[in-house]
Amino acid sequence: MTVAALAGLAGCGGGEPLDGSAPEPRPSVVPAYVAAYRAGYTAGKAVYDSSGKGAAVRETVWGGCTRRALQAGSAAEADRGAWVRGCLGGVAHAPEQLPTGPVTKRTTDAEMLERFRARARAEGETRQADHVRVLTVVQLTERDYDVELSTDYPAGPPGKPGSESLARSFVDWWDGDHGRDGTARNVLVLGADGKRLTAQRI
């Protein structure tokens, strides 16, 4: 048989298996927000199973799920809002309602940052506040949000003392809502590499 004939036979199959079986389906990629929601739901369900119906009040009213998200590691960081939504569903023993898109919403707030810096200047803490480059409001649910302070502190242990002091200063300054609707739950201080150095409850 000629080389041309062999090539023709090889092309007849169109890439399908020779035994006529269907090709193996490719595994679908789960969106990050869906994975985060499911991880949060599992965590919330575990809280419900161990604490009962009272868990829903505690985790919702007192922001328990928003704080658990900070301890959930990479499972939550892809979409912290989706993780919190899943957690709230789990503690309420509600059916899963997967999000159809990213849940977390981030907006910078230069005005809030300037007010914080003004207070720092008045308190003699200008150098500390000057480490903050950007203040971001991280909306987790319709009512709950975190505040992230992006700084020039070095990553890892060298940046830890300064970041912890900055977080305490921010919490001391906070007086409730600072003109925003909803409830602030936590302040997170990020290092120059964008990774979290510390977090503190507001």
Contact map, one row per residue, 1 for C-alpha under 8 A:
1110110000000000000000000000000000000000000000000000000000000000000000000000000000000000000000000000000000000000000000000000000000000000000000000000000000000000000000000000000000000000000000000000000000
1111110000000000000000000000000000000000000000000000000000000000000000000000000000000000000000000000000000000000000000000000000000000000000000000000000000000000000000000000000000000000000000000000000000
1111111000000000000000000000000000000000000000000000000000000000000000000000000000000000000000000000000000000000000000000000000000000000000000000000000000000000000000000000000000000000000000000000000000
0111111100000000000000000000000000000000000000000000000000000000000000000000000000000000000000000000000000000000000000000000000000000000000000000000000000000000000000000000000000000000000000000000000000
1111111110000000000000000000000000000000000000000000000000000000000000000000000000000000000000000000000000000000000000000000000000000000000000000000000000000000000000000000000000000000000000000000000000
1111111111000000000000000000000000000000000000000000000000000000000000000000000000000000000000000000000000000000000000000000000000000000000000000000000000000000000000000000000000000000000000000000000000
0011111111100000000000000000000000000000000000000000000000000000000000000000000000000000000000000000000000000000000000000000000000000000000000000000000000000000000000000000000000000000000000000000000000
0001111111110000000000000000000000000000000000000000000000000000000000000000000000000000000000000000000000000000000000000000000000000000000000000000000000000000000000000000000000000000000000000000000000
0000111111111000000000000000000000000000000000000000000000000000000000000000000000000000000000000000000000000000000000000000000000000000000000000000000000000000000000000000000000000000000000000000000000
0000011111111000000000000000000000000000000000000000000000000000000000000000000000000000000000000000000000000000000000000000000000000000000000000000000000000000000000000000000000000000000000000000000000
0000001111111110000000000000000000000000000000000000000000000000000000000000000000000000000000000000000000000000000000000000000000000000000000000000000000000000000000000000000000000000000000000000000000
0000000111111100000000000000000000000000000000000000000000000000000000000000000000000000000000000000000000000000000000000000000000000000000000000000000000000000000000000000000000000000000000000000000000
0000000011111111110000000000000000000000000000000000000000000000000000000000000000000000000000000000000000000000000000000000000000000000000000000000000000000000000000000000000000000000000000000000000000
0000000000111111000000000000000000000000000000000000000000000000000000000000000000000000000000000000000000000000000000000000000000000000000000000000000000000000000000000000000000000000000000000000000000
0000000000101111100000000000000000000000000000000000000000000000000000000000000000000000000000000000000000000000000000000000000000000000000000000000000000000000000000000000000000000000000000000000000000
0000000000001111110111100000000000000000000000000000000000000000000000000000000000000000000000000000000000000000000000000000000000000000000000000000000000000000000000000000000000000000000000000000000000
0000000000001011111111100000000000000000000000000000000000000000000000000000000000000000000000000000000000000000000000000000000000000000000000000000000000000000000000000000000000000000000000000000000000
0000000000001001111110000000000000000000000000000000000000000000000000000000000000000000000000000000000000000000000000000000000000000000000000000000000000000000000000000000000000000000000000000000000000
0000000000000000111110000000000000000000000000000000000000000000000000000000000000000000000000000000000000000000000000000000000000000000000000000000000000000000000000000000000000000000000000000000000000
0000000000000001111111000000000000000000000000000000000000000000000000000000000000000000000000000000000000000000000000000000000000000000000000000000000000000000000000000000000000000000000000000000000000
0000000000000001111111100000000000000000000000000000000000000000000000000000000000000000000000000000000000000000000000000000000000000000000000000000000000000000000000000000000000000000000000000000000000
0000000000000001100111110000000000000000000000000000000000000000000000000000000000000000000000000000000000000000000000000000000000000000000000000000000000000000000000000000000000000000000000000000000000
0000000000000001100011111000000000000000000000000000000000000000000000000000000000000000000000000000000000000000000000000000000000000000000000000000000000000000000000000000000000000000000000000000000000
0000000000000000000001111100000000000000000000000000000000000000000000000000000000000000000000000000000000000000000000000000000000000000000000000000000000000000000000000000000000000000000000000000000000
0000000000000000000000111110000000000000000000000000000000000000000000000000000000000000000000000000000000000000000000000000000000000000000000000000000000000000000000000000000000000000000000000000000000
0000000000000000000000011111000000000000000000000000000000000000000000000000000000000000000000000000000000000000000000000000000000000000000000000000000000000000000000000000000000000000000000000000000000
0000000000000000000000001111100000000000000000000000000000000000000000000000000000000000000000000000000000000000000000000000000000000000000000000000000000000000000000000000000000000000000000000000000000
0000000000000000000000000111110000000000000000000000000000000000000000000000000000000000000000000000000000000000000000000000000000000000000000000000000000000000000000000000000000000000000000000000000000
0000000000000000000000000011111000000000000000000000000000000000000000000000000000000000000000000000000000000000000000000000000000000000000000000000000000000000000000000000000000000000000000000000000000
0000000000000000000000000001111101100000000000000000000000000000000000000000000000000000000000000000000000000000000000000000000000000000000000000000000000000000000000000000000000000000000000000000000000
0000000000000000000000000000111111100000000000000000000000000000000000000000000000000000000000000000000000000000000000000000000000000000000000000000000000000000000000000000000000000000000000000000000000
0000000000000000000000000000011111110000000000000000000000000000000000000000011000000000000000000000000000000000000000000000000000000000000000000000000000000000000000000000000000000000000000000000000000
0000000000000000000000000000001111111000000000000000000000000000000000000000011001100000000000000010111000000000000000000000000000000000000000000000000000000000000000000000000000000000000000000000000000
0000000000000000000000000000011111111100000000000000000000000000000000000000000001000000000000000111000000000000000000000000000000000000000000000000000000000000000000000000000000000000000000000000000000
0000000000000000000000000000011111111110000000000000000000000000000000000010000000000000000000000000000000000000000000000000000000000000000000000000000000000000000000000000000000000000000000000000000000
0000000000000000000000000000000111111111000000000000000000000000000000000011111101100100000000000000000000000000000000000000000000000000000000000000000000000000000000000000000000000000000000000000000000
0000000000000000000000000000000011111111100000000000000000000000000000000000000001111110000000000110000000000000000000000000000000000000000000000000000000000000000000000000000000000000000000000000000000
0000000000000000000000000000000001111111110000000000000000000000000000000000000000100100000000000100000000000000000000000000000000000000000000000000000000000000000000000000000000000000000000000000000000
0000000000000000000000000000000000111111111000000000000000000000000000000011000000100110000000000000000000000000000000000000000000000000000000000000000000000000000000000000000000000000000000000000000000
0000000000000000000000000000000000011111111100000000000000000000000010000001000001111111010000000000000000000000000000000000000000000000000000000000000000000000000000000000000000000000000000000000000000
0000000000000000000000000000000000001111111110000000000000000000000000000000000000101111111000010000000000000000000000000000000000000000000000000000000000000000000000000000000000000000000000000000000000
0000000000000000000000000000000000000111111111000000000000000000000000000000000000000110010000000000000000000000000000000000000000000000000000000000000000000000000000000000000000000000000000000000000000
0000000000000000000000000000000000000011111111100000000000000000000000000000000000000010010000000000000000000000000000000000000000000000000000000000000000000000000000000000000000000000000000000000000000
0000000000000000000000000000000000000001111111110000000000000000100000000000000000000111111000000000000000000000000000000000000000000000000000000000000000000000000000000000000000000000000000000000000000
0000000000000000000000000000000000000000111111111000000000000000000000000000000000000010111110000000000000000000000000000000000000000000000000000000000000000000000000000000000000000000000000000000000000
0000000000000000000000000000000000000000011111111100000000000000000000000000000000000000011000000000000000000000000000000000000000000000000000000000000000000000000000000000000000000000000000000000000000
0000000000000000000000000000000000000000001111111111001000000000000000000000000000000000011000000000000000000000000000000000000000000000000000000000000000000000000000000000000000000000000000000000000000
0000000000000000000000000000000000000000000111111111101100000000000000000000000000000000011110000000000000000000000000000000000000000000000000000000000000000000000000000000000000000000000000000000000000
0000000000000000000000000000000000000000000011111111000000000000000000000000000000000000000000000000000000000000000000000000000000000000000000000000000000000000000000000000000000000000000000000000000000
0000000000000000000000000000000000000000000001111111000000000000000000000000000000000000000000000000000000000000000000000000000000000000000000000000000000000000000000000000000000000000000000000000000000
0000000000000000000000000000000000000000000000111111111000000000000000000000000000000000000000000000000000000000000000000000000000000000000000000000000000000000000000000000000000000000000000000000000000
0000000000000000000000000000000000000000000000111111111000000000000000000000000000000000000000000000000000000000000000000000000000000000000000000000000000000000000000000000000000000000000000000000000000
0000000000000000000000000000000000000000000000010011111110000000000000000000000000000000001100000000000000000000000000000000000000000000000000000000000000000000000000000000000000000000000000000000000000
0000000000000000000000000000000000000000000000000011111111000000000000000000000000000000000000000000000000000000000000000000000000000000000000000000000000000000000000000000000000000000000000000000000000
0000000000000000000000000000000000000000000000110011111111100000000000000000000000000000001100000000000000000000000000000000000000000000000000000000000000000000000000000000000000000000000000000000000000
0000000000000000000000000000000000000000000000010000111111110000000000000000000000000001001100000000000000000000000000000000000000000000000000000000000000000000000000000000000000000000000000000000000000
0000000000000000000000000000000000000000000000000000111111111100000000000000000000000000000000000000000000000000000000000000000000000000000000000000000000000000000000000000000000000000000000000000000000
0000000000000000000000000000000000000000000000000000011111111111000000000000000000000000000000000000000000000000000000000000000000000000000000000000000000000000000000000000000000000000000000000000000000
0000000000000000000000000000000000000000000000000000001111111111100000000000000000000001001000000000000000000000000000000000000000000000000000000000000000000000000000000000000000000000000000000000000000
0000000000000000000000000000000000000000000000000000000111111111100000000000000000000001000000000000000000000000000000000000000000000000000000000000000000000000000000000000000000000000000000000000000000
0000000000000000000000000000000000000000000000000000000011111111000000000000000000000000000000000000000000000000000000000000000000000000000000000000000000000000000000000000000000000000000000000000000000
0000000000000000000000000000000000000000000000000000000011111111000000000000000000000000000000000000000000000000000000000000000000000000000000000000000000000000000000000000000000000000000000000000000000
0000000000000000000000000000000000000000000000000000000001111111111000000000000000000000000000000000000000000000000000000000000000000000000000010000000000000000000000000000000000000000100000000000000000
0000000000000000000000000000000000000000000000000000000001111111111100000000000000000000000000000000000000000000000000000000000000000000000000000000000000000000000000000000000000000000000000000000000000
0000000000000000000000000000000000000000000100000000000000110011111110000000000000010011000000000000000000000000000000000000000000000000000000000000000000000000000000000000000000000000000000000000000000
0000000000000000000000000000000000000000000000000000000000000011111111000000000000010000000000000000000000000000000000000000000000000000000100010000000000000000000000000000000000000000100000000000000000
0000000000000000000000000000000000000000000000000000000000000011111111100000000000000000000000000000000000000000000000000000000000000000000000000000000000000000000000000000000000000000110000000000000010
0000000000000000000000000000000000000000000000000000000000000001111111110000000000000000000000000000000000000000000000000000000000000000000000000000000000000000000000000000000000000000000000000000000000
0000000000000000000000000000000000000001000000000000000000000000111111111001100100110000000000000000000000000000000000000000000000000000000000000000000000000000000000000000000000000000000000000000000000
0000000000000000000000000000000000000000000000000000000000000000011111111001000000000000000000000000000000000000000000000000000000000000000000000000000000000000000000000000000000000000000000000000000000
0000000000000000000000000000000000000000000000000000000000000000001111111000000000000000000000000000000000000000000000000000000000000000000000000000000000000000000000000000000000000000000000000000000000
0000000000000000000000000000000000000000000000000000000000000000000111111111100000000000000000000000000000000000000000000000000000000000000000000000000000000000000000000000000000000000000000000000000000
0000000000000000000000000000000000000000000000000000000000000000000011111111100000000000000000000000000000000000000000000000000000000000000000000000000000000000000000000000000000000000000000000000000000
0000000000000000000000000000000000000000000000000000000000000000000000011111110000000000000000000000000000000000000000000000000000000000000000000000000000000000000000000000000000000000000000000000000000
0000000000000000000000000000000000110010000000000000000000000000000000011111110000100000000000000000000000000000000000000000000000000000000000000000000000000000000000000000000000000000000000000000000000
0000000000000000000000000000000000010011000000000000000000000000000011011111111101100000000000000000000000000000000000000000000000000000000000000000000000000000000000000000000000000000000000000000000000
0000000000000000000000000000000000010000000000000000000000000000000010011111111100000000000000000000000000000000000000000000000000000000000000000000000000000000000000000000000000000000000000000000000000
0000000000000000000000000000000110010000000000000000000000000000000000000111111100000000000000000000000000000000000000000000000000000000000000000000000000000000000000000000000000000000000000000000000000
0000000000000000000000000000000110010000000000000000000000000000000000000001111111100000000000000000011100000000000000000000000000000000000000000000000000000000000000000000000000000000000000000000000000
0000000000000000000000000000000000010000000000000000000000000000000010000001111111110000000000000000001100000000000000000000000000000000000100000000000000000000000000000000000000000000000000000000000000
0000000000000000000000000000000000000000000000000000000000000000000000000000001111111000000000000000001110000000000000000000000000000000001110000000000000000000000000000000000000000000000000000000000000
0000000000000000000000000000000011011001000000000000000000000000000000000001001111111100000000000010011100000000000000000000000000000000000100000000000000000000000000000000000000000000000000000000000000
0000000000000000000000000000000010011111100000000000000000000000000010000011001111111110000000000000000000000000000000000000000000000000000000000000000000000000000000000000000000000000000000000000000000
0000000000000000000000000000000000001001000000000000000000000000110010000000000111111111000000000000000000000000000000000000000000000000000110000000000000000000000000000000000000000000000000000000000000
0000000000000000000000000000000000001001100000000000000000000000000000000000000011111111100000000000000000000000000000000000000000000000000110000000000000000000000000000000000000000000000000000000000000
0000000000000000000000000000000000011111110100000000000000000000000000000000000001111111110000010000000000000000000000000000000000000000000000000000000000000000000000000000000000000000000000000000000000
0000000000000000000000000000000000001011111110000000000000000000100000000000000000111111111000000000000000000000000000000000000000000000000000000000000000000000000000000000000000000000000000000000000000
0000000000000000000000000000000000000001100100000000000100110000100000000000000000011111111100000000000000000000000000000000000000000000000000000000000000000000000000000000000000000000000000000000000000
0000000000000000000000000000000000000000100110000000000000000000000000000000000000001111111111110000000000000000000000000000000000000000000000000000000000000000000000000000000000000000000000000000000000
0000000000000000000000000000000000000001111111110000000000000000000000000000000000000111111111110000000000000000000000000000000000000000000000000000000000000000000000000000000000000000000000000000000000
0000000000000000000000000000000000000000100111110000101100100000000000000000000000000011111111000000000000000000000000000000000000000000000000000000000000000000000000000000000000000000000000000000000000
0000000000000000000000000000000000000000000010010000101100000000000000000000000000000001111111000000000000000000000000000000000000000000000000000000000000000000000000000000000000000000000000000000000000
0000000000000000000000000000000000000000000010010000000000000000000000000000000000000000111111100000000000000000000000000000000000000000000000000000000000000000000000000000000000000000000000000000000000
0000000000000000000000000000000000000000000000000000000000000000000000000000000000000000111111110000000000000000000000000000000000000000000000000000000000000000000000000000000000000000000000000000000000
0000000000000000000000000000000000000000000000000000000000000000000000000000000000000000110011111000000000000000000000000000000000000000000000000000000000000000000000000000000000000000000000000000000000
0000000000000000000000000000000000000000100000000000000000000000000000000000000000000100110001111100000000000000000000000000000000000000000000000000000000000000000000000000000000000000000000000000000000
0000000000000000000000000000000000000000000000000000000000000000000000000000000000000000000000111110000000000000000000000000000000000000000000000000000000000000000000000000000000000000000000000000000000
0000000000000000000000000000000001001100000000000000000000000000000000000000000000000000000000011111000000000000000000000000000000000000000000000000000000000000000000000000000000000000000000000000000000
0000000000000000000000000000000011001000000000000000000000000000000000000000000001000000000000001111111000000000000000000000000000000000000000000000000000000000000000000000000000000000000000000000000000
0000000000000000000000000000000001000000000000000000000000000000000000000000000000000000000000000111110000000000000000000000000000000000000000000000000000000000000000000000000000000000000000000000000000
0000000000000000000000000000000010000000000000000000000000000000000000000000000000000000000000000011111000000000000000000000000000000000000000000000000000000000000000000000000000000000000000000000000000
0000000000000000000000000000000010000000000000000000000000000000000000000000001001000000000000000011111100000000000000000000000000000000000000000000000000000000000000000000000000000000000000000000000000
0000000000000000000000000000000010000000000000000000000000000000000000000000001111000000000000000010111110000000000000000000000000000000000110000000000000000000000000000000000000000000000000000000000000
0000000000000000000000000000000000000000000000000000000000000000000000000000001111000000000000000000011111000000000000000000000000000000011110000000000000000000000000000000000000000000000000000000000000
0000000000000000000000000000000000000000000000000000000000000000000000000000000010000000000000000000001111100000000000000000000000000000011100000000000000000000000000000000000000000000000000000000000000
0000000000000000000000000000000000000000000000000000000000000000000000000000000000000000000000000000000111110000000000000000000000000001111000000000000000000000000000000000000000000000000000000000000000
0000000000000000000000000000000000000000000000000000000000000000000000000000000000000000000000000000000011111000000000000000000000000001110000000000000000000000000000000000000000000000000000000000000000
0000000000000000000000000000000000000000000000000000000000000000000000000000000000000000000000000000000001111100000000000000000000000111100000000000000000000000000000000000000000000000000000000000000000
0000000000000000000000000000000000000000000000000000000000000000000000000000000000000000000000000000000000111111100000000000000000000111100000000000000000000000000000000000000000000000000000000000000000
0000000000000000000000000000000000000000000000000000000000000000000000000000000000000000000000000000000000011111110000000000000000000110000000000000000000000000000000000000000000000000000000000000000000
0000000000000000000000000000000000000000000000000000000000000000000000000000000000000000000000000000000000001111111000000000000000000000000000000000000000000000000000000000000000000000000000000000000000
0000000000000000000000000000000000000000000000000000000000000000000000000000000000000000000000000000000000001111111100000000000000000010000000000000000000000000000000000000000001000000000000000000000000
0000000000000000000000000000000000000000000000000000000000000000000000000000000000000000000000000000000000001111111110000000000000000110000000000000000000000000000000000000000000000000000000000000000000
0000000000000000000000000000000000000000000000000000000000000000000000000000000000000000000000000000000000000111111111000000000000000000000000000000000000000000000000000000000000000000000000000000000000
0000000000000000000000000000000000000000000000000000000000000000000000000000000000000000000000000000000000000011111111100000000000000000000000000000000000000000000000000000000000000000000000000000000000
0000000000000000000000000000000000000000000000000000000000000000000000000000000000000000000000000000000000000001111111110000000010000000000000000000000000000000000000000100100000000000000000000000000000
0000000000000000000000000000000000000000000000000000000000000000000000000000000000000000000000000000000000000000111111111000010011000000000000000000000000000000000000000000000000000000000000000000000000
0000000000000000000000000000000000000000000000000000000000000000000000000000000000000000000000000000000000000000011111111100000000000000000000000000000000000000000000000000000000000000000000000000000000
0000000000000000000000000000000000000000000000000000000000000000000000000000000000000000000000000000000000000000001111111110000000000000000000000000000000000000000000000000100000000000000000000000000000
0000000000000000000000000000000000000000000000000000000000000000000000000000000000000000000000000000000000000000000111111111110110000000000000000000000000000000000000000000000000000000000000000000000000
0000000000000000000000000000000000000000000000000000000000000000000000000000000000000000000000000000000000000000000011111111110000000000000000000000000000000000000000000000000000000000000000000000000000
0000000000000000000000000000000000000000000000000000000000000000000000000000000000000000000000000000000000000000000001111111100000000000000000000000000000000000000000000000000000000000000000000000000000
0000000000000000000000000000000000000000000000000000000000000000000000000000000000000000000000000000000000000000000000111111110000000000000000000000000000000000000000000000000000000000000000000000000000
0000000000000000000000000000000000000000000000000000000000000000000000000000000000000000000000000000000000000000000000011111110000000000000000000000000000000000000000000000000000000000000000000000000000
0000000000000000000000000000000000000000000000000000000000000000000000000000000000000000000000000000000000000000000000011111111110000000000000000000000000000000000000000000000000000000000000000000000000
0000000000000000000000000000000000000000000000000000000000000000000000000000000000000000000000000000000000000000000010011011111111000000000000000000000000000000000000000000000000000000000000000000000000
0000000000000000000000000000000000000000000000000000000000000000000000000000000000000000000000000000000000000000000000000000111111100000000000000000000000000000000000000000000000000000000000000000000000
0000000000000000000000000000000000000000000000000000000000000000000000000000000000000000000000000000000000000000000000010000111111110000000000000000000000000000010001000000000000000000000000000000000000
0000000000000000000000000000000000000000000000000000000000000000000000000000000000000000000000000000000000000000000110010000111111110000000000000000000000000000000001000000000000000000000000000000000000
0000000000000000000000000000000000000000000000000000000000000000000000000000000000000000000000000000000000000000000010000000011111111000000000000000000000000000000000000000000000000000000000000000000000
0000000000000000000000000000000000000000000000000000000000000000000000000000000000000000000000000000000000000000000000000000001111111000000000000000001110000000000000000000000000000000000000000000000000
0000000000000000000000000000000000000000000000000000000000000000000000000000000000000000000000000000000000000000000000000000000111111110000000000000111100000000000000000000000000000000000000000000000000
0000000000000000000000000000000000000000000000000000000000000000000000000000000000000000000000000000000000000000000000000000000001111110000000000000111100000000000000000000000000000000000000000000000000
0000000000000000000000000000000000000000000000000000000000000000000000000000000000000000000000000000000000011100100000000000000000011111000000000000111000000000000000000000000000000000000000000000000000
0000000000000000000000000000000000000000000000000000000000000000000000000000000000000000000000000000000000011101100000000000000000011111100000000011110000000000000000000000000000000000000000000000000000
0000000000000000000000000000000000000000000000000000000000000000000000000000000000000000000000000000000001111000000000000000000000000111110000000011110000000000000000000000000000000000000000000000000000
0000000000000000000000000000000000000000000000000000000000000000000000000000000000000000000000000000000001111000000000000000000000000011111000001111000000000000000000000000000000000000000000000000000000
0000000000000000000000000000000000000000000000000000000000000000000000000000000000000000000000000000000111100000000000000000000000000001111100001111000000000000000000000000000000000000000000000000000000
0000000000000000000000000000000000000000000000000000000000000000000000000000000010000000000000000000000111000000000000000000000000000000111111111100000000000000000000000000000000000000000000000000000000
0000000000000000000000000000000000000000000000000000000000000000010000000000000111011000000000000000001110000000000000000000000000000000011111111100000000000000000000000000000000000000000000000000000000
0000000000000000000000000000000000000000000000000000000000000000000000000000000010011000000000000000001100000000000000000000000000000000001111111000000000000000000000000000000000000000000000000000000000
0000000000000000000000000000000000000000000000000000000000000000000000000000000000000000000000000000000000000000000000000000000000000000001111110000000000000000000000000000000000000100000000000000000000
0000000000000000000000000000000000000000000000000000000000000000000000000000000000000000000000000000000000000000000000000000000000000000001111111000000000000000000000000000000000001110000000000000000000
0000000000000000000000000000000000000000000000000000000000000010010000000000000000000000000000000000000000000000000000000000000000000000001111111100000000000000000000000000000000000111100000000000000000
0000000000000000000000000000000000000000000000000000000000000000000000000000000000000000000000000000000000000000000000000000000000000000111110111110000000000000000000000000000000000111110000000000000000
0000000000000000000000000000000000000000000000000000000000000000000000000000000000000000000000000000000000000000000000000000000000000000111100011111000000000000000000000000000000000001111100000000000000
0000000000000000000000000000000000000000000000000000000000000000000000000000000000000000000000000000000000000000000000000000000000000011110000001111100000000000000000000000000000000001011100000000000000
0000000000000000000000000000000000000000000000000000000000000000000000000000000000000000000000000000000000000000000000000000000000000011110000000111110000000000000000000000000000000000001111000000000000
0000000000000000000000000000000000000000000000000000000000000000000000000000000000000000000000000000000000000000000000000000000000011111000000000011111000000000000000000000000000000000001111000000000000
0000000000000000000000000000000000000000000000000000000000000000000000000000000000000000000000000000000000000000000000000000000000011111000000000001111100000000000000000000000000000000000011110100000000
0000000000000000000000000000000000000000000000000000000000000000000000000000000000000000000000000000000000000000000000000000000000111100000000000000111110000000000000000000000000000000000011110000000000
0000000000000000000000000000000000000000000000000000000000000000000000000000000000000000000000000000000000000000000000000000000000111000000000000000011111000000000000000000000000000000000000110000000000
0000000000000000000000000000000000000000000000000000000000000000000000000000000000000000000000000000000000000000000000000000000000100000000000000000001111100010011000000000000000000000000001110000000000
0000000000000000000000000000000000000000000000000000000000000000000000000000000000000000000000000000000000000000000000000000000000000000000000000000000111110110000000000000000000000000000000111000000000
0000000000000000000000000000000000000000000000000000000000000000000000000000000000000000000000000000000000000000000000000000000000000000000000000000000011111110000000000000000000000000000000111010100000
0000000000000000000000000000000000000000000000000000000000000000000000000000000000000000000000000000000000000000000000000000000000000000000000000000000001111111000000000000000000000000000000000000100000
0000000000000000000000000000000000000000000000000000000000000000000000000000000000000000000000000000000000000000000000000000000000000000000000000000000000111111100000000000000000000000000000000000000000
0000000000000000000000000000000000000000000000000000000000000000000000000000000000000000000000000000000000000000000000000000000000000000000000000000000001111111100000000000000000000000000000000000000000
0000000000000000000000000000000000000000000000000000000000000000000000000000000000000000000000000000000000000000000000000000000000000000000000000000000011111111111000000000000000000000000000100000100000
0000000000000000000000000000000000000000000000000000000000000000000000000000000000000000000000000000000000000000000000000000000000000000000000000000000000011111111100000000000000000000000000000000110000
0000000000000000000000000000000000000000000000000000000000000000000000000000000000000000000000000000000000000000000000000000000000000000000000000000000000001111111110000000000000000000000000000000000000
0000000000000000000000000000000000000000000000000000000000000000000000000000000000000000000000000000000000000000000000000000000100000000000000000000000010000011111111000000000000000000000000000000000000
0000000000000000000000000000000000000000000000000000000000000000000000000000000000000000000000000000000000000000000000000000000000000000000000000000000010000011111111100000000000000000000011000000110000
0000000000000000000000000000000000000000000000000000000000000000000000000000000000000000000000000000000000000000000000000000000000000000000000000000000000000001111111110000000000000000000010000000011000
0000000000000000000000000000000000000000000000000000000000000000000000000000000000000000000000000000000000000000000000000000000000000000000000000000000000000000111111111000000000000000000000000000000000
0000000000000000000000000000000000000000000000000000000000000000000000000000000000000000000000000000000000000000000000000000000110000000000000000000000000000000011111111100000000000000000010000000000000
0000000000000000000000000000000000000000000000000000000000000000000000000000000000000000000000000000000000000000000000000000000000000000000000000000000000000000001111111110000000000000001110000000011100
0000000000000000000000000000000000000000000000000000000000000000000000000000000000000000000000000000000000000000000000000000000000000000000000000000000000000000000111111111000000000000000000000000000100
0000000000000000000000000000000000000000000000000000000000000000000000000000000000000000000000000000000000000000000000000000000000000000000000000000000000000000000011111111100000000000000000000000000000
0000000000000000000000000000000000000000000000000000000000000000000000000000000000000000000000000000000000000000000100000000000000000000000000000000000000000000000001111111110000000000001000000000000000
0000000000000000000000000000000000000000000000000000000000000000000000000000000000000000000000000000000000000000000000000000000000000000000000000000000000000000000000111111110000000000001000000000000111
0000000000000000000000000000000000000000000000000000000000000000000000000000000000000000000000000000000000000000000000000000000000000000000000000000000000000000000000011111111000000000000000000000000000
0000000000000000000000000000000000000000000000000000000000000000000000000000000000000000000000000000000000000000000100100000000000000000000000000000000000000000000000001111111000000000000000000000000000
0000000000000000000000000000000000000000000000000000000000000000000000000000000000000000000000000000000000000000000000000000000000000000000000000000000000000000000000000111111111000000000000000000000001
0000000000000000000000000000000000000000000000000000000000000000000000000000000000000000000000000000000000000000000000000000000000000000000000000000000000000000000000000001111111000000000000000000000000
0000000000000000000000000000000000000000000000000000000000000000000000000000000000000000000000000000000000000000000000000000000000000000000000000000000000000000000000000000011111000011000000000000000000
0000000000000000000000000000000000000000000000000000000000000000000000000000000000000000000000000000000000000000000000000000000000000000000000000000000000000000000000000000011111111111000000000000000000
0000000000000000000000000000000000000000000000000000000000000000000000000000000000000000000000000000000000000001000000000000000000000000000000000000000000000000000000000000011111110000000000000000000000
0000000000000000000000000000000000000000000000000000000000000000000000000000000000000000000000000000000000000000000000000000000000000000000000000000000000000000000000000000000011111000000000000000000000
0000000000000000000000000000000000000000000000000000000000000000000000000000000000000000000000000000000000000000000000000000000000000000000000000000000000000000000000000000000011111100000000000000000000
0000000000000000000000000000000000000000000000000000000000000000000000000000000000000000000000000000000000000000000000000000000000000000000000100000000000000000000000000000000010111110000000000000000000
0000000000000000000000000000000000000000000000000000000000000000000000000000000000000000000000000000000000000000000000000000000000000000000001111000000000000000000000000000000010011111000000000000000000
0000000000000000000000000000000000000000000000000000000000000000000000000000000000000000000000000000000000000000000000000000000000000000000000111000000000000000000000000000000110001111100000000000000000
0000000000000000000000000000000000000000000000000000000000000000000000000000000000000000000000000000000000000000000000000000000000000000000000011110000000000000000000000000000110000111110000000000000001
0000000000000000000000000000000000000000000000000000000000000010011000000000000000000000000000000000000000000000000000000000000000000000000000011100000000000000000000000000000000000011111000000000000011
0000000000000000000000000000000000000000000000000000000000000000001000000000000000000000000000000000000000000000000000000000000000000000000000001110000000000000000000000000000000000001111100000000001111
0000000000000000000000000000000000000000000000000000000000000000000000000000000000000000000000000000000000000000000000000000000000000000000000000111100000000000000000100110000000000000111110000000001111
0000000000000000000000000000000000000000000000000000000000000000000000000000000000000000000000000000000000000000000000000000000000000000000000000111100000000000000000100000000000000000011111000001111100
0000000000000000000000000000000000000000000000000000000000000000000000000000000000000000000000000000000000000000000000000000000000000000000000000001111000000000001101100000000000000000001111100001111000
0000000000000000000000000000000000000000000000000000000000000000000000000000000000000000000000000000000000000000000000000000000000000000000000000001111010000000001000000000000000000000000111111111110000
0000000000000000000000000000000000000000000000000000000000000000000000000000000000000000000000000000000000000000000000000000000000000000000000000000011111100010000000000000000000000000000011111111100000
0000000000000000000000000000000000000000000000000000000000000000000000000000000000000000000000000000000000000000000000000000000000000000000000000000011111100000000000000000000000000000000001111110000000
0000000000000000000000000000000000000000000000000000000000000000000000000000000000000000000000000000000000000000000000000000000000000000000000000000000001100000000000000000000000000000000001111110000000
0000000000000000000000000000000000000000000000000000000000000000000000000000000000000000000000000000000000000000000000000000000000000000000000000000010000000000000000000000000000000000000001111111000000
0000000000000000000000000000000000000000000000000000000000000000000000000000000000000000000000000000000000000000000000000000000000000000000000000000000000100000000000000000000000000000000001111111100000
0000000000000000000000000000000000000000000000000000000000000000000000000000000000000000000000000000000000000000000000000000000000000000000000000000000000000000000000000000000000000000000111100111111000
0000000000000000000000000000000000000000000000000000000000000000000000000000000000000000000000000000000000000000000000000000000000000000000000000000000000110011001000000000000000000000000111100011111000
0000000000000000000000000000000000000000000000000000000000000000000000000000000000000000000000000000000000000000000000000000000000000000000000000000000000000001001100100000000000000000000111000001111100
0000000000000000000000000000000000000000000000000000000000000000000000000000000000000000000000000000000000000000000000000000000000000000000000000000000000000000000100100000000000000000011110000001111110
0000000000000000000000000000000000000000000000000000000000000000000000000000000000000000000000000000000000000000000000000000000000000000000000000000000000000000000000110010000000000000011100000000011111
0000000000000000000000000000000000000000000000000000000000000000001000000000000000000000000000000000000000000000000000000000000000000000000000000000000000000000000000000010000000000000111000000000001111
0000000000000000000000000000000000000000000000000000000000000000000000000000000000000000000000000000000000000000000000000000000000000000000000000000000000000000000000000010010000000001111000000000000111
